[in-house]
C-alpha cells in the first residue's frame, strides 16, 4: 500500500505538469520526412516522430522506415528507453568500435545511419520489403509521460503500438519483434498479453523472469547495475531532459521534447531501486510485471548467451522451455550480445525466421533443429555449434560432486568424515577443487546443495564456478556480463531457501521467494542454490573450482574498483538497505560429509551415439 500511495501522488503531480508540457511539446517535436536511397538503389521512406495513440488517451512517438513502393509489408518493431533518435555510434562510441572491429561487415550494404543501441538496422530490412518501427517508451525521448521502466503499463503501451502498426495501410497485418536486452525483455512481457497482430518474436538475450533474473538474484537485490544503468543510460534520455548529452542528428537539439525543470523530471519518473525496496519479495506487484510464459503462443526464436550471468542468460532458456509456441527455436551462443546480434550469422538467422512467419516464405525453417548451441571447448577454435532436440539436453546424466571441507576438494566420492569450512562474509571464501583425468562435456543447468549455518539470522551465498587449464591458467569467456566471465554463477539469500517442490528439480531448484524464513544462529540448514546454465568441455589436467562466499566474486588480482575483467561485471549486490552489515556480515559455515552431504549437481553430456 505504501508503494501505491507514493505512485499515486507522483502520477498526480506528473499530470499537472503534463497540461503545460503538452502546449510546448509540439514545438519541440521534429517530424522529418525523407527519402533515403539505399545501397542497392531502392528508396526507403523515413518518417520521424509518428504519433501512436494509446488506450488511455496518451501517445508515444515512433520512427517509421518503409519501402517507397506502395504495398502491404510485414513489420519489424522495437520499443525502448534509449532514444530512437540517438545514434549508436555517438552514444556508445567505444562499444560501437568494438562491434565494428569484431564484425567489419556490419555496415556492408548499409550506411548504418539509423542504427540504434540494441536495435536492428532498418536499412537491412527495408531493402528486403519490411517496415521497421522504433518506439520511444512513455516518458523517454520524444514520448511524453511518466517514466516507469519495464512496468505493466509499459507492456500495455507496447500492445497498443503493435496493434497500431498491424492496422496501418502499409502493413500486411503481421508484426514481429526484434531487439537485445531491454528490447528482448519487453518482448516476453507483451507477447504474454497476446496482441492479435503479433506474429513472431525474437528476444535476443533478455530476461523472462524479472524478479529472478533482473531485479533480484536468489532473493538478493541486484543494485549496482541498476544504479549505473538508470543514471547513465535512462535518465539522460528521459522526456524533458534538456541537459542530456544526446543530440538528434537531424536538428542537433536534445531528442527529449519540451524541457522540464529538475523537480518536474524527478516527479515524472520512478527509480527501479525504490520499487525493489518496496517489494523485496515475489509479491503481487512483481508477479504482475513478470510474464506468464505459458501464454506466449507466437513463433519464437530465443537467443541466449552462455556468458551472461546476472541478466543475459537464464531468461532465454526458461522462455524457450515454458512458452507454448508450437514453433520455437533456441539459439545458444557465447561472446557479446552485440557480436551475435549484428554479426553475419545472427542477421541471416533473424531474416530466415521472420521471412517464414511474417512473409510466409517456405524456407525450411521448420526443418532446423529445436536447439542450436555453441559447445565451448577451450582446446577447439573456433567454437563449434551442435544441434540438439531439447533443452535441457535429453541425454544428460546428472552427476553429483561432493564437497569435502577437510581436503578442500570436490569429487564423485563421498567424503570420508564430516567437516566444516567457515568464512566471514566479504572477507573470506570456501573453495573446493577437482582435477579431471578425462575429456568430458558439461552443458545445461547446475545447482549446489549445501548445508549452511550463520552466526546471524541470515546470510547471502554467492557460488562461482571457475575453470583452470592444465597449466593453471584460468579459462575465462568474453560475454555479455564481463569481458572475462567465469564458467558460471549462482546466488541465494538463505532466508529465502523455500522451494516450490512441484517446479524444482535436483539440477534446477525453484525458489518461491514469497516469505522470509530467518535462521537460528549456529543451526545448520539445507539449501539449494540455482547456478545459471553453462556449456564446457574439460580435458585431462583441467581443474574445476567451486567458490562459496558471502559477497560478489572478485577475481584474485583484479582491481576491485573496476567493473570489467573482475568476473561479475556490473551485476553486483552492494545495497546496504538490502544487505545491512549487522545481518549479512557475519560468519557462514559450510558443513560437508556424514549427515550433511553438500554437493554440486553437474550436467554431464555423453557423446551422441
FENFEN-V356349 format. One record per pair of residues at least 12 apart in sequence whose C-alpha atoms are under 7 Angstrom apart, sorted by the first residue. I is the first residue (numbers start at 0). J is the second residue. If there is no record, write none. Layout:
i=<I:I>
j=<J:J>
//
This chain:
i=<2:9:9:12:13:13:13:20:23:24:24:27:27:28:28:29:30:30:30:31:31:32:32:32:33:33:38:38:41:42:42:43:43:43:43:43:44:44:44:44:45:45:45:46:46:46:47:47:47:48:48:48:49:49:51:53:53:54:59:59:59:59:59:60:60:60:60:61:61:61:61:62:62:62:63:63:63:64:64:64:64:65:65:65:65:66:66:66:70:71:71:71:71:72:72:72:72:72:72:73:73:73:73:73:73:73:73:73:74:74:74:74:74:74:74:75:75:75:75:75:75:75:75:76:76:76:76:76:76:77:77:77:77:77:77:77:77:78:78:78:78:78:79:79:79:79:79:80:80:80:80:81:81:81:81:82:82:82:83:83:83:83:84:84:85:85:85:85:86:86:86:87:87:87:90:98:98:101:102:102:105:105:109:109:117:117:118:118:119:138:138:139:139:139:139:140:140:140:140:140:140:141:141:141:141:142:143:145:145:146:146:146:147:147:149:150:151:151:154:154:154:157:158:158:161:161:161:162:162:165:172:173:173:173:173:174:174:174:174:175:175:175:175:176:176:176:177:177:177:178:178:179:179:179:179:180:180:180:181:183:183:183:183:184:184:184:184:186:186:187:187:188:188:190:191:191:191:191:191:193:198:198:198:198:199:199:199:199:200:200:200:200:201:201:201:202:202:202:203:203:203:204:204:204:204:204:204:204:205:205:205:206:206:206:206:206:207:207:207:208:208:209:210:210:212:212:213:216:216:217:217:217:218:218:218:218:219:219:219:220:220:221:221:221:222:222:222:222:222:223:223:223:223:223:224:224:224:236:237:238:238:239:239:239:239:239:239:240:240:240:241:241:241:280:280:280:281:281:282:292:292:292:293:293:293:294:294:295:295:295:296:296:296:296:297:298:298:298:298:299:299:299:299:300:300:300:301:301:301:301:301:302:302:302:302:303:303:303:303:303:304:304:304:305:305:305:305:305:306:306:306:306:306:306:306:307:307:307:308:308:308:308:309:309:311:313:313:320:327:328:328:329:329:329:330:330:330:331:331:331:332:332:333:333:334:334:334:335:335:335:336:352:368:368:368:369:369:369:370:370:370:370:371:371:371:371:372:372:372:373:374:374:375:375:375:376:376:391:394:395:395:395:395:396:396:396:397:397:397:397:398:398:398:398:399:399:399:399:399:400:400:400:401:401:401:401:402:402:402:402:403:403:404:404:404:404:405:405:407:407:407:408:408:408:409:409:409:410:413:414:416:416:417:417:417:418:418:418:419:419:419:419:420:420:420:421:421:421:421:422:422:422:423:423:423:423:424:424:424:424:424:424:424:425:425:425:427:428:428:428:429:429:429:430:430:430:430:431:431:431:432:432:432:432:433:433:433:434:434:434:434:435:435:435:435:435:436:436:437:437:438:438:438:438:439:439:439:440:440:440:440:440:441:441:441:441:441:441:441:442:442:442:442:442:442:443:443:443:443:444:444:444:444:444:444:444:445:445:445:445:445:445:445:445:445:446:446:446:446:446:446:446:446:447:447:447:447:447:447:448:448:448:448:448:448:449:449:449:449:449:449:450:450:450:450:450:450:450:450:451:451:451:451:451:451:451:452:452:452:452:452:452:452:452:453:453:453:453:453:453:454:454:454:454:454:455:455:455:456:456:456:456:456:457:457:457:457:457:457:458:458:458:459:459:459:459:459:460:460:460:460:460:460:461:461:461:461:461:461:461:461:462:462:462:462:462:462:463:463:463:463:463:463:464:464:464:464:464:464:464:464:465:465:465:465:465:466:466:466:466:467:467:467:468:468:468:469:469:480:480:481:481:481:481:481:482:482:483:483:484:484:485:486:487:487:487:488:488:489:489:489:489:490:490:491:494:494:494:494:495:495:495:495:496:496:497:497:498:498:499:506:507:508:508:508:551:551:552:552:553:553:553:554>
j=<277:266:267:266:145:266:267:257:257:256:257:256:257:141:256:48:46:47:48:46:47:45:46:47:45:46:108:109:126:66:67:64:65:66:67:125:64:65:66:67:63:64:65:62:63:64:61:62:63:60:61:62:61:62:160:156:159:159:135:136:137:142:143:134:135:141:142:132:133:134:135:132:133:134:131:132:133:121:130:131:132:125:129:130:131:125:128:130:169:168:169:170:171:128:129:130:169:170:171:129:130:170:171:172:173:174:357:358:129:130:131:170:173:174:175:129:130:131:132:174:175:176:177:131:132:133:175:176:177:118:132:133:134:176:177:178:182:133:134:135:136:182:134:135:136:181:182:135:136:139:233:116:232:233:236:135:140:236:115:133:134:135:247:254:115:245:246:247:113:114:115:114:115:116:245:337:338:338:338:342:341:342:122:123:178:179:178:179:178:237:238:236:237:238:255:236:237:238:254:255:256:238:254:255:256:238:238:267:268:267:268:269:268:269:185:288:287:288:185:188:189:189:189:194:174:196:197:194:196:196:196:196:197:198:357:196:197:198:199:197:198:199:200:199:200:201:200:201:202:202:203:202:203:204:205:203:204:205:205:202:203:204:205:202:205:206:207:200:202:207:290:289:290:295:290:291:292:294:295:295:297:298:356:357:297:298:299:356:297:298:299:300:299:300:301:300:301:302:301:302:303:302:303:304:311:312:315:336:311:314:315:310:311:313:314:315:314:315:318:289:314:289:281:285:309:310:310:490:491:490:491:492:491:492:495:512:491:492:572:572:577:570:571:572:272:571:572:573:574:569:570:571:572:573:569:570:571:255:255:255:256:255:256:257:258:259:264:255:258:259:253:255:258:512:513:514:512:513:513:318:321:322:321:322:323:322:323:322:323:324:322:323:324:325:324:324:325:326:327:324:326:327:328:327:328:329:315:319:328:329:330:315:329:330:331:315:316:330:331:332:331:332:333:331:332:333:532:533:333:334:476:478:479:480:484:478:479:480:480:487:488:531:480:570:479:531:532:390:369:369:370:369:370:371:370:371:372:371:372:373:372:373:373:478:477:478:479:477:478:479:479:364:386:387:388:387:388:389:386:387:388:389:384:385:386:387:384:385:386:385:534:535:534:535:536:535:536:443:604:602:603:604:605:602:603:604:600:601:602:603:600:601:602:603:411:598:599:600:601:598:599:600:413:597:598:599:431:591:597:598:591:592:418:419:420:591:418:419:430:431:432:431:432:433:431:432:433:433:592:592:592:593:591:592:593:590:591:592:588:589:590:591:588:589:590:586:587:588:589:586:587:588:584:585:586:587:548:549:550:583:584:585:586:549:550:584:548:546:547:548:546:547:548:544:545:546:547:544:545:546:542:543:544:545:542:543:544:540:541:542:543:538:539:540:541:542:539:540:538:539:536:537:538:539:536:537:538:535:536:537:603:604:534:535:536:601:602:603:604:533:534:535:602:603:604:532:533:534:602:506:507:530:531:532:533:602:506:507:529:530:531:532:600:601:602:506:507:527:528:529:530:599:600:527:528:529:598:599:600:526:527:528:597:598:599:525:526:527:589:597:598:523:524:525:526:589:590:595:597:523:524:525:587:588:589:590:520:521:522:523:524:587:588:589:520:521:585:586:587:588:520:521:585:586:587:520:582:585:517:518:519:520:582:493:494:517:518:582:583:492:493:583:491:492:493:549:583:490:491:492:547:548:549:489:490:491:547:548:549:550:551:488:489:490:546:547:548:487:488:489:545:546:547:485:486:487:488:543:544:545:546:485:486:543:544:545:486:542:543:544:541:542:543:540:541:542:540:541:567:568:563:564:566:567:568:563:564:564:566:566:567:566:533:530:531:533:530:531:528:529:530:531:528:529:528:515:516:517:518:512:514:515:516:510:526:510:511:510:511:511:600:529:527:528:529:571:572:566:567:565:566:567:566>
//
